[in-house]
């Protein structure tokens, strides 16, 4: 290691991510990858990963809906399918909306990012939709609007709209704003105006492309979500599609691409590792419980940092939780993670023990965590709690149950990293707008790091990002597993479970800022109420906080 044996700087853990390959890589799988459980065992959906059928280097899609079977689709990913893996998550003229969490009723504390909420002004939205309708259909649509019946009362009107307006809509595509068309389509679906939905989806098929600008790529996956919702099939749609699932090595390489080009996971690893290292500075026996162990990559860097501690390394135990959904991408069970971490710890002369809990977080009980007396406990929730159903989904309310369970263990610190988005209990159209806003920013952040014709980038988006979008748009009830909440709501949940905020130190902020120097300067980092917000332009994307 190039790191000094003496006291390390605040960014020392971050620098461990860039140690010589000969020191770190022998203990890693082919790449540093991130796995992410998608579902609880009692509500999950199964099936192959997002994929496309390729023909002559052009993407074609499988039919996923009889409603749209007559549409000709080239770039829209109608063959989207589900996998256990997920994502994580232009310098000028960002299309992501300015964002201010002060406007959200679910956020008591607010975000340091300023702007206006995507759902602030329903009158303004209706006005924009009206302008779009006039643009699409002409001023004579006033008569249609006044009778409020042409798009919703019977097959005759639906056939009339399709026959009279589709060609006109398609002809106007060069003058249309794609994001406005996406919003209008979501509004029509919310209003149950199915013939208008069909017409707008026909237009969208001509405008979206997985090879295009960020909003075009996002539009392709939003369109698939709309199709799935129209079928009322939710996650079951994926099982019916005959799509080839990527191999384990392919899936790992796709996840590695996002891990490399976007800072979202490194933000999680760096911020939480610095906090844990500070809290455990003088502890001789340490137990880490990771509710999303994935491949254990995060702990390689913390083990290496703790091995350099003055006075010698502590004894470390890790309990890794992960269900069978991740086995395919990992290439096997949690024993692979345990062996990898054990060999790495041995190379640093760190006493080490690994315990695996191969189950969904929804199944975790006290006896599964193997907590022992005399050890200092740290608990890690990296992008996982939003998958736990809460009181709006199940009377079991695993989201709050897990927090109460962890609190009874008396941990020294609990770390939480989550996407900063409000999609849990929001009604469909609000959730749809939030999804558009959040993922516009995410696709823009990916766009600056990879050429638009990069096939690996396309595959990474298909297999690691698209499925989340489809789930949020297409599914309701237990089938909707992507249920994000803003930090203000997480704060309330943690405090109701008996936790107190553990303010992040300046060392954490310095380490993350050092990390972000490697990425586009449109990434932002702000501190508020003792937590860190990672943003893209003016959109908050993820938060890191700690609790005791």
LONU-841714 format. One record per residue (C-alpha): residue number from 1; x, y, z; residue in one letter. Coordinates in steps of 0.02 Angstrom, whole numbers, plus 50000, padded with zeros to 5 digits. Layout:
// residues N
{pt NUM {X Y Z} "A"}
...
//
This chain:
// residues 548
{pt 1 {50000 50000 50000} "X"}
{pt 2 {50055 50178 49967} "X"}
{pt 3 {49961 50240 50120} "X"}
{pt 4 {50063 50297 50268} "X"}
{pt 5 {50066 50194 50426} "X"}
{pt 6 {50037 50354 50522} "X"}
{pt 7 {49873 50445 50548} "X"}
{pt 8 {49779 50456 50384} "X"}
{pt 9 {49702 50610 50308} "X"}
{pt 10 {49512 50623 50297} "X"}
{pt 11 {49518 50567 50116} "X"}
{pt 12 {49626 50414 50151} "X"}
{pt 13 {49483 50290 50137} "X"}
{pt 14 {49434 50366 49969} "X"}
{pt 15 {49612 50343 49907} "X"}
{pt 16 {49602 50159 49949} "X"}
{pt 17 {49480 50143 49803} "X"}
{pt 18 {49628 50182 49688} "X"}
{pt 19 {49765 50071 49759} "X"}
{pt 20 {49875 49971 49639} "X"}
{pt 21 {49781 49829 49557} "X"}
{pt 22 {49905 49701 49622} "X"}
{pt 23 {49853 49743 49801} "X"}
{pt 24 {49664 49746 49784} "X"}
{pt 25 {49609 49654 49628} "X"}
{pt 26 {49662 49477 49679} "X"}
{pt 27 {49525 49484 49809} "X"}
{pt 28 {49392 49550 49692} "X"}
{pt 29 {49283 49464 49566} "X"}
{pt 30 {49322 49508 49384} "X"}
{pt 31 {49271 49688 49415} "X"}
{pt 32 {49218 49793 49562} "X"}
{pt 33 {49032 49775 49542} "X"}
{pt 34 {48881 49828 49639} "X"}
{pt 35 {48735 49713 49666} "X"}
{pt 36 {48570 49773 49731} "X"}
{pt 37 {48427 49668 49792} "X"}
{pt 38 {48266 49713 49709} "X"}
{pt 39 {48131 49632 49810} "X"}
{pt 40 {48074 49557 49972} "X"}
{pt 41 {48045 49371 49958} "X"}
{pt 42 {47861 49384 49993} "X"}
{pt 43 {47822 49514 49862} "X"}
{pt 44 {47959 49499 49733} "X"}
{pt 45 {47948 49475 49549} "X"}
{pt 46 {48062 49356 49457} "X"}
{pt 47 {48125 49337 49282} "X"}
{pt 48 {48264 49380 49162} "X"}
{pt 49 {48355 49546 49151} "X"}
{pt 50 {48315 49692 49038} "X"}
{pt 51 {48363 49643 48864} "X"}
{pt 52 {48335 49678 48682} "X"}
{pt 53 {48319 49572 48528} "X"}
{pt 54 {48450 49634 48406} "X"}
{pt 55 {48439 49621 48218} "X"}
{pt 56 {48562 49698 48096} "X"}
{pt 57 {48630 49814 48232} "X"}
{pt 58 {48461 49896 48256} "X"}
{pt 59 {48356 49871 48411} "X"}
{pt 60 {48186 49795 48383} "X"}
{pt 61 {48061 49751 48517} "X"}
{pt 62 {47949 49609 48561} "X"}
{pt 63 {47764 49644 48572} "X"}
{pt 64 {47714 49669 48751} "X"}
{pt 65 {47537 49730 48732} "X"}
{pt 66 {47391 49694 48619} "X"}
{pt 67 {47344 49876 48644} "X"}
{pt 68 {47500 49931 48552} "X"}
{pt 69 {47526 49781 48441} "X"}
{pt 70 {47491 49885 48286} "X"}
{pt 71 {47629 50010 48325} "X"}
{pt 72 {47794 50000 48234} "X"}
{pt 73 {47933 50013 48362} "X"}
{pt 74 {48118 50020 48331} "X"}
{pt 75 {48209 50096 48478} "X"}
{pt 76 {48080 50079 48616} "X"}
{pt 77 {48131 49937 48734} "X"}
{pt 78 {47971 49839 48731} "X"}
{pt 79 {48068 49685 48779} "X"}
{pt 80 {48110 49747 48951} "X"}
{pt 81 {48120 49610 49080} "X"}
{pt 82 {48163 49599 49263} "X"}
{pt 83 {48319 49547 49356} "X"}
{pt 84 {48386 49542 49532} "X"}
{pt 85 {48512 49676 49485} "X"}
{pt 86 {48479 49862 49486} "X"}
{pt 87 {48570 50023 49473} "X"}
{pt 88 {48627 50106 49567} "X"}
{pt 89 {48583 50276 49489} "X"}
{pt 90 {48749 50870 48980} "X"}
{pt 91 {48851 51003 49068} "X"}
{pt 92 {48742 51136 48990} "X"}
{pt 93 {48555 51151 48977} "X"}
{pt 94 {48507 51014 49097} "X"}
{pt 95 {48329 50957 49067} "X"}
{pt 96 {48307 50900 49246} "X"}
{pt 97 {48191 51015 49342} "X"}
{pt 98 {48253 51127 49479} "X"}
{pt 99 {48213 51040 49641} "X"}
{pt 100 {48167 51099 49814} "X"}
{pt 101 {48113 50976 49946} "X"}
{pt 102 {48036 51116 50049} "X"}
{pt 103 {47884 51098 49936} "X"}
{pt 104 {47857 50917 49982} "X"}
{pt 105 {47738 50874 50124} "X"}
{pt 106 {47844 50720 50158} "X"}
{pt 107 {48001 50818 50193} "X"}
{pt 108 {48005 50916 50354} "X"}
{pt 109 {48185 50970 50337} "X"}
{pt 110 {48209 51010 50153} "X"}
{pt 111 {48353 50996 50033} "X"}
{pt 112 {48494 51122 50016} "X"}
{pt 113 {48464 51117 49828} "X"}
{pt 114 {48352 51260 49775} "X"}
{pt 115 {48222 51279 49640} "X"}
{pt 116 {48042 51230 49613} "X"}
{pt 117 {47958 51063 49635} "X"}
{pt 118 {47905 50965 49482} "X"}
{pt 119 {47730 50953 49553} "X"}
{pt 120 {47714 51125 49630} "X"}
{pt 121 {47586 51208 49519} "X"}
{pt 122 {47449 51099 49447} "X"}
{pt 123 {47371 51249 49360} "X"}
{pt 124 {47534 51285 49270} "X"}
{pt 125 {47548 51103 49222} "X"}
{pt 126 {47370 51102 49154} "X"}
{pt 127 {47411 51259 49057} "X"}
{pt 128 {47564 51177 48980} "X"}
{pt 129 {47464 51022 48938} "X"}
{pt 130 {47332 51132 48858} "X"}
{pt 131 {47465 51219 48755} "X"}
{pt 132 {47531 51051 48701} "X"}
{pt 133 {47357 50991 48654} "X"}
{pt 134 {47329 51145 48548} "X"}
{pt 135 {47499 51118 48469} "X"}
{pt 136 {47455 50937 48430} "X"}
{pt 137 {47272 50953 48382} "X"}
{pt 138 {47250 51135 48336} "X"}
{pt 139 {47135 51267 48413} "X"}
{pt 140 {46981 51169 48360} "X"}
{pt 141 {47019 51055 48506} "X"}
{pt 142 {46924 51184 48612} "X"}
{pt 143 {46764 51098 48556} "X"}
{pt 144 {46837 50931 48606} "X"}
{pt 145 {46889 51001 48775} "X"}
{pt 146 {46721 51083 48810} "X"}
{pt 147 {46620 50925 48782} "X"}
{pt 148 {46752 50821 48873} "X"}
{pt 149 {46694 50666 48784} "X"}
{pt 150 {46780 50639 48619} "X"}
{pt 151 {46931 50550 48694} "X"}
{pt 152 {46838 50446 48821} "X"}
{pt 153 {46667 50391 48764} "X"}
{pt 154 {46667 50242 48653} "X"}
{pt 155 {46756 50152 48514} "X"}
{pt 156 {46694 50273 48382} "X"}
{pt 157 {46783 50421 48461} "X"}
{pt 158 {46941 50318 48492} "X"}
{pt 159 {46945 50261 48311} "X"}
{pt 160 {46912 50440 48255} "X"}
{pt 161 {47059 50506 48355} "X"}
{pt 162 {47175 50370 48292} "X"}
{pt 163 {47125 50392 48110} "X"}
{pt 164 {47116 50582 48105} "X"}
{pt 165 {47258 50636 48217} "X"}
{pt 166 {47399 50507 48217} "X"}
{pt 167 {47472 50561 48051} "X"}
{pt 168 {47455 50743 48103} "X"}
{pt 169 {47543 50708 48267} "X"}
{pt 170 {47683 50614 48182} "X"}
{pt 171 {47707 50754 48056} "X"}
{pt 172 {47728 50877 48199} "X"}
{pt 173 {47862 50774 48290} "X"}
{pt 174 {48008 50887 48240} "X"}
{pt 175 {47921 51033 48328} "X"}
{pt 176 {47870 50937 48485} "X"}
{pt 177 {47957 50937 48653} "X"}
{pt 178 {47982 50756 48705} "X"}
{pt 179 {47968 50789 48890} "X"}
{pt 180 {47803 50880 48866} "X"}
{pt 181 {47737 50734 48765} "X"}
{pt 182 {47790 50614 48903} "X"}
{pt 183 {47701 50723 49032} "X"}
{pt 184 {47545 50735 48924} "X"}
{pt 185 {47541 50546 48903} "X"}
{pt 186 {47553 50519 49090} "X"}
{pt 187 {47417 50647 49120} "X"}
{pt 188 {47304 50561 48992} "X"}
{pt 189 {47332 50393 49075} "X"}
{pt 190 {47294 50469 49244} "X"}
{pt 191 {47133 50541 49170} "X"}
{pt 192 {47089 50370 49096} "X"}
{pt 193 {47085 50449 48923} "X"}
{pt 194 {47141 50291 48836} "X"}
{pt 195 {47122 50348 48656} "X"}
{pt 196 {47230 50501 48690} "X"}
{pt 197 {47355 50385 48777} "X"}
{pt 198 {47362 50274 48623} "X"}
{pt 199 {47390 50423 48508} "X"}
{pt 200 {47526 50498 48616} "X"}
{pt 201 {47612 50329 48636} "X"}
{pt 202 {47614 50315 48447} "X"}
{pt 203 {47701 50483 48440} "X"}
{pt 204 {47823 50434 48578} "X"}
{pt 205 {47875 50279 48483} "X"}
{pt 206 {47938 50392 48345} "X"}
{pt 207 {48031 50508 48464} "X"}
{pt 208 {48121 50394 48589} "X"}
{pt 209 {48283 50301 48561} "X"}
{pt 210 {48404 50205 48670} "X"}
{pt 211 {48543 50282 48563} "X"}
{pt 212 {48484 50461 48584} "X"}
{pt 213 {48495 50607 48703} "X"}
{pt 214 {48462 50574 48888} "X"}
{pt 215 {48277 50620 48876} "X"}
{pt 216 {48258 50505 48725} "X"}
{pt 217 {48335 50358 48817} "X"}
{pt 218 {48230 50391 48971} "X"}
{pt 219 {48077 50407 48859} "X"}
{pt 220 {48108 50233 48789} "X"}
{pt 221 {48097 50154 48961} "X"}
{pt 222 {47953 50265 49018} "X"}
{pt 223 {47858 50209 48864} "X"}
{pt 224 {47884 50028 48913} "X"}
{pt 225 {47821 50067 49087} "X"}
{pt 226 {47665 50145 49014} "X"}
{pt 227 {47637 49991 48907} "X"}
{pt 228 {47655 49876 49056} "X"}
{pt 229 {47535 49983 49158} "X"}
{pt 230 {47406 49978 49018} "X"}
{pt 231 {47414 49789 49024} "X"}
{pt 232 {47389 49793 49213} "X"}
{pt 233 {47522 49661 49212} "X"}
{pt 234 {47649 49745 49323} "X"}
{pt 235 {47801 49636 49350} "X"}
{pt 236 {47715 49485 49272} "X"}
{pt 237 {47747 49557 49100} "X"}
{pt 238 {47929 49513 49116} "X"}
{pt 239 {47897 49328 49138} "X"}
{pt 240 {47800 49318 48975} "X"}
{pt 241 {47935 49398 48868} "X"}
{pt 242 {48056 49282 48781} "X"}
{pt 243 {48215 49379 48812} "X"}
{pt 244 {48388 49310 48839} "X"}
{pt 245 {48454 49339 49013} "X"}
{pt 246 {48633 49404 49016} "X"}
{pt 247 {48766 49291 49085} "X"}
{pt 248 {48835 49323 49258} "X"}
{pt 249 {48995 49398 49190} "X"}
{pt 250 {48898 49511 49071} "X"}
{pt 251 {48786 49574 49209} "X"}
{pt 252 {48935 49608 49321} "X"}
{pt 253 {49020 49706 49184} "X"}
{pt 254 {48864 49812 49157} "X"}
{pt 255 {48856 49855 49342} "X"}
{pt 256 {49041 49894 49344} "X"}
{pt 257 {49014 50021 49205} "X"}
{pt 258 {48891 50120 49311} "X"}
{pt 259 {49001 50101 49464} "X"}
{pt 260 {49146 50174 49365} "X"}
{pt 261 {49063 50317 49272} "X"}
{pt 262 {48942 50378 49408} "X"}
{pt 263 {48986 50423 49588} "X"}
{pt 264 {48823 50364 49668} "X"}
{pt 265 {48891 50202 49743} "X"}
{pt 266 {49063 50272 49783} "X"}
{pt 267 {48974 50415 49871} "X"}
{pt 268 {48888 50284 49979} "X"}
{pt 269 {49046 50184 50013} "X"}
{pt 270 {49158 50333 50048} "X"}
{pt 271 {49039 50429 50162} "X"}
{pt 272 {48987 50279 50266} "X"}
{pt 273 {49162 50207 50281} "X"}
{pt 274 {49233 50370 50347} "X"}
{pt 275 {49093 50382 50476} "X"}
{pt 276 {49116 50202 50533} "X"}
{pt 277 {49306 50219 50542} "X"}
{pt 278 {49289 50373 50652} "X"}
{pt 279 {49163 50292 50769} "X"}
{pt 280 {49263 50131 50785} "X"}
{pt 281 {49433 50214 50806} "X"}
{pt 282 {49474 50136 50975} "X"}
{pt 283 {49364 49980 50974} "X"}
{pt 284 {49457 49813 50986} "X"}
{pt 285 {49310 49706 50926} "X"}
{pt 286 {49197 49767 50787} "X"}
{pt 287 {49042 49690 50708} "X"}
{pt 288 {48974 49759 50544} "X"}
{pt 289 {48797 49712 50490} "X"}
{pt 290 {48770 49751 50307} "X"}
{pt 291 {48589 49738 50249} "X"}
{pt 292 {48647 49742 50067} "X"}
{pt 293 {48814 49651 50067} "X"}
{pt 294 {48817 49629 49877} "X"}
{pt 295 {48996 49573 49844} "X"}
{pt 296 {49069 49653 49998} "X"}
{pt 297 {49170 49779 49899} "X"}
{pt 298 {49139 49918 50025} "X"}
{pt 299 {49220 49819 50165} "X"}
{pt 300 {49382 49787 50071} "X"}
{pt 301 {49425 49970 50085} "X"}
{pt 302 {49373 49986 50267} "X"}
{pt 303 {49470 49830 50317} "X"}
{pt 304 {49625 49902 50233} "X"}
{pt 305 {49600 50068 50324} "X"}
{pt 306 {49574 49987 50494} "X"}
{pt 307 {49727 49878 50468} "X"}
{pt 308 {49833 50036 50473} "X"}
{pt 309 {49763 50091 50641} "X"}
{pt 310 {49895 50138 50770} "X"}
{pt 311 {49911 49998 50897} "X"}
{pt 312 {49860 49864 50775} "X"}
{pt 313 {49701 49811 50686} "X"}
{pt 314 {49540 49766 50776} "X"}
{pt 315 {49453 49598 50767} "X"}
{pt 316 {49316 49612 50636} "X"}
{pt 317 {49156 49513 50609} "X"}
{pt 318 {49040 49548 50464} "X"}
{pt 319 {48862 49487 50447} "X"}
{pt 320 {48811 49499 50265} "X"}
{pt 321 {48628 49498 50216} "X"}
{pt 322 {48575 49463 50037} "X"}
{pt 323 {48443 49351 49961} "X"}
{pt 324 {48454 49229 49817} "X"}
{pt 325 {48402 49365 49693} "X"}
{pt 326 {48584 49422 49686} "X"}
{pt 327 {48659 49249 49662} "X"}
{pt 328 {48654 49257 49473} "X"}
{pt 329 {48747 49422 49457} "X"}
{pt 330 {48869 49372 49593} "X"}
{pt 331 {48898 49202 49514} "X"}
{pt 332 {48853 49107 49672} "X"}
{pt 333 {48801 49123 49853} "X"}
{pt 334 {48865 49228 49997} "X"}
{pt 335 {49004 49102 50028} "X"}
{pt 336 {49094 49188 49883} "X"}
{pt 337 {49087 49353 49976} "X"}
{pt 338 {49144 49274 50138} "X"}
{pt 339 {49292 49189 50056} "X"}
{pt 340 {49342 49348 49966} "X"}
{pt 341 {49336 49456 50123} "X"}
{pt 342 {49423 49324 50229} "X"}
{pt 343 {49569 49311 50108} "X"}
{pt 344 {49583 49499 50098} "X"}
{pt 345 {49582 49520 50287} "X"}
{pt 346 {49712 49383 50304} "X"}
{pt 347 {49827 49478 50185} "X"}
{pt 348 {49820 49624 50307} "X"}
{pt 349 {49837 49516 50463} "X"}
{pt 350 {49664 49570 50522} "X"}
{pt 351 {49571 49442 50630} "X"}
{pt 352 {49412 49411 50533} "X"}
{pt 353 {49250 49313 50536} "X"}
{pt 354 {49108 49314 50410} "X"}
{pt 355 {48928 49263 50443} "X"}
{pt 356 {48804 49255 50301} "X"}
{pt 357 {48616 49280 50314} "X"}
{pt 358 {48555 49225 50144} "X"}
{pt 359 {48378 49293 50151} "X"}
{pt 360 {48273 49443 50113} "X"}
{pt 361 {48280 49588 50234} "X"}
{pt 362 {48094 49560 50258} "X"}
{pt 363 {48135 49392 50338} "X"}
{pt 364 {48271 49452 50456} "X"}
{pt 365 {48242 49418 50640} "X"}
{pt 366 {48353 49450 50792} "X"}
{pt 367 {48427 49275 50793} "X"}
{pt 368 {48491 49294 50615} "X"}
{pt 369 {48609 49436 50660} "X"}
{pt 370 {48721 49339 50781} "X"}
{pt 371 {48764 49490 50889} "X"}
{pt 372 {48887 49450 51029} "X"}
{pt 373 {48924 49541 51190} "X"}
{pt 374 {49081 49647 51200} "X"}
{pt 375 {49083 49699 51018} "X"}
{pt 376 {49052 49872 50947} "X"}
{pt 377 {48913 49863 50818} "X"}
{pt 378 {48891 49963 50658} "X"}
{pt 379 {48742 49937 50542} "X"}
{pt 380 {48739 49985 50359} "X"}
{pt 381 {48584 50018 50251} "X"}
{pt 382 {48652 50056 50075} "X"}
{pt 383 {48512 50093 49951} "X"}
{pt 384 {48406 49953 50023} "X"}
{pt 385 {48274 50017 50145} "X"}
{pt 386 {48167 50089 50005} "X"}
{pt 387 {48134 49910 49949} "X"}
{pt 388 {48054 49868 50116} "X"}
{pt 389 {47863 49880 50113} "X"}
{pt 390 {47795 50004 50239} "X"}
{pt 391 {47627 50029 50321} "X"}
{pt 392 {47549 50082 50156} "X"}
{pt 393 {47585 49911 50081} "X"}
{pt 394 {47581 49784 50221} "X"}
{pt 395 {47525 49777 50401} "X"}
{pt 396 {47694 49699 50438} "X"}
{pt 397 {47776 49866 50395} "X"}
{pt 398 {47950 49791 50375} "X"}
{pt 399 {48024 49963 50344} "X"}
{pt 400 {47992 50021 50523} "X"}
{pt 401 {48007 49846 50597} "X"}
{pt 402 {48188 49833 50538} "X"}
{pt 403 {48231 50000 50615} "X"}
{pt 404 {48157 49950 50783} "X"}
{pt 405 {48249 49784 50774} "X"}
{pt 406 {48415 49869 50741} "X"}
{pt 407 {48386 49995 50880} "X"}
{pt 408 {48365 49856 51008} "X"}
{pt 409 {48542 49798 50964} "X"}
{pt 410 {48614 49963 51031} "X"}
{pt 411 {48730 49997 50883} "X"}
{pt 412 {48863 50131 50898} "X"}
{pt 413 {48815 50196 50727} "X"}
{pt 414 {48690 50159 50587} "X"}
{pt 415 {48726 50225 50413} "X"}
{pt 416 {48590 50260 50284} "X"}
{pt 417 {48612 50301 50100} "X"}
{pt 418 {48458 50322 49992} "X"}
{pt 419 {48402 50399 49830} "X"}
{pt 420 {48325 50569 49864} "X"}
{pt 421 {48158 50544 49779} "X"}
{pt 422 {47976 50540 49831} "X"}
{pt 423 {47890 50389 49753} "X"}
{pt 424 {47829 50285 49899} "X"}
{pt 425 {47650 50338 49932} "X"}
{pt 426 {47631 50466 49794} "X"}
{pt 427 {47481 50442 49678} "X"}
{pt 428 {47520 50387 49501} "X"}
{pt 429 {47537 50553 49412} "X"}
{pt 430 {47642 50636 49547} "X"}
{pt 431 {47753 50482 49551} "X"}
{pt 432 {47763 50484 49362} "X"}
{pt 433 {47822 50666 49361} "X"}
{pt 434 {47947 50631 49498} "X"}
{pt 435 {48015 50482 49402} "X"}
{pt 436 {48035 50588 49245} "X"}
{pt 437 {48127 50724 49342} "X"}
{pt 438 {48241 50609 49440} "X"}
{pt 439 {48292 50497 49297} "X"}
{pt 440 {48314 50640 49175} "X"}
{pt 441 {48452 50699 49292} "X"}
{pt 442 {48523 50523 49308} "X"}
{pt 443 {48528 50494 49120} "X"}
{pt 444 {48610 50665 49097} "X"}
{pt 445 {48742 50619 49224} "X"}
{pt 446 {48777 50456 49131} "X"}
{pt 447 {48778 50547 48964} "X"}
{pt 448 {48928 50656 49005} "X"}
{pt 449 {49033 50503 49047} "X"}
{pt 450 {49000 50391 48895} "X"}
{pt 451 {48974 50418 48709} "X"}
{pt 452 {48793 50396 48656} "X"}
{pt 453 {48837 50254 48538} "X"}
{pt 454 {48931 50159 48672} "X"}
{pt 455 {48852 49985 48670} "X"}
{pt 456 {48914 49946 48846} "X"}
{pt 457 {48829 50103 48911} "X"}
{pt 458 {48668 50054 48823} "X"}
{pt 459 {48675 49881 48901} "X"}
{pt 460 {48712 49952 49073} "X"}
{pt 461 {48560 50066 49063} "X"}
{pt 462 {48451 49924 49001} "X"}
{pt 463 {48501 49800 49134} "X"}
{pt 464 {48532 49911 49284} "X"}
{pt 465 {48421 50065 49270} "X"}
{pt 466 {48272 50032 49156} "X"}
{pt 467 {48190 49903 49265} "X"}
{pt 468 {48173 50026 49409} "X"}
{pt 469 {48085 50150 49296} "X"}
{pt 470 {47965 50019 49230} "X"}
{pt 471 {47926 49960 49406} "X"}
{pt 472 {47884 50134 49470} "X"}
{pt 473 {47771 50173 49323} "X"}
{pt 474 {47689 50004 49290} "X"}
{pt 475 {47662 49931 49463} "X"}
{pt 476 {47554 49963 49614} "X"}
{pt 477 {47533 49879 49783} "X"}
{pt 478 {47657 49743 49832} "X"}
{pt 479 {47721 49729 49653} "X"}
{pt 480 {47792 49906 49662} "X"}
{pt 481 {47955 49879 49754} "X"}
{pt 482 {48040 50043 49708} "X"}
{pt 483 {47970 50152 49848} "X"}
{pt 484 {48089 50296 49881} "X"}
{pt 485 {48068 50425 50017} "X"}
{pt 486 {48149 50593 50049} "X"}
{pt 487 {48274 50612 50190} "X"}
{pt 488 {48146 50711 50291} "X"}
{pt 489 {48034 50557 50296} "X"}
{pt 490 {48179 50441 50337} "X"}
{pt 491 {48225 50558 50477} "X"}
{pt 492 {48052 50543 50551} "X"}
{pt 493 {48057 50354 50538} "X"}
{pt 494 {48226 50341 50623} "X"}
{pt 495 {48176 50458 50763} "X"}
{pt 496 {48013 50364 50791} "X"}
{pt 497 {48117 50205 50810} "X"}
{pt 498 {48220 50290 50947} "X"}
{pt 499 {48373 50348 50849} "X"}
{pt 500 {48458 50517 50858} "X"}
{pt 501 {48550 50599 50713} "X"}
{pt 502 {48737 50573 50711} "X"}
{pt 503 {48802 50727 50619} "X"}
{pt 504 {48931 50689 50485} "X"}
{pt 505 {49099 50768 50519} "X"}
{pt 506 {49199 50881 50404} "X"}
{pt 507 {49312 50731 50368} "X"}
{pt 508 {49166 50644 50281} "X"}
{pt 509 {49130 50797 50176} "X"}
{pt 510 {49313 50816 50129} "X"}
{pt 511 {49327 50634 50077} "X"}
{pt 512 {49173 50645 49966} "X"}
{pt 513 {49229 50809 49889} "X"}
{pt 514 {49396 50726 49849} "X"}
{pt 515 {49300 50584 49766} "X"}
{pt 516 {49195 50703 49660} "X"}
{pt 517 {49351 50784 49586} "X"}
{pt 518 {49360 50633 49470} "X"}
{pt 519 {49187 50666 49398} "X"}
{pt 520 {49096 50800 49298} "X"}
{pt 521 {49086 50969 49384} "X"}
{pt 522 {48896 50967 49374} "X"}
{pt 523 {48893 50851 49524} "X"}
{pt 524 {48856 50948 49682} "X"}
{pt 525 {48884 50910 49866} "X"}
{pt 526 {48792 51000 50004} "X"}
{pt 527 {48780 50976 50191} "X"}
{pt 528 {48617 51006 50284} "X"}
{pt 529 {48557 50954 50456} "X"}
{pt 530 {48711 50845 50480} "X"}
{pt 531 {48682 50745 50320} "X"}
{pt 532 {48760 50751 50146} "X"}
{pt 533 {48664 50777 49985} "X"}
{pt 534 {48739 50723 49819} "X"}
{pt 535 {48660 50816 49674} "X"}
{pt 536 {48668 50834 49486} "X"}
{pt 537 {48652 51017 49433} "X"}
{pt 538 {48505 51073 49542} "X"}
{pt 539 {48428 50902 49573} "X"}
{pt 540 {48463 50809 49736} "X"}
{pt 541 {48503 50629 49690} "X"}
{pt 542 {48559 50539 49848} "X"}
{pt 543 {48583 50571 50033} "X"}
{pt 544 {48700 50498 50164} "X"}
{pt 545 {48661 50510 50349} "X"}
{pt 546 {48710 50425 50511} "X"}
{pt 547 {48613 50382 50668} "X"}
{pt 548 {48648 50322 50844} "X"}
//
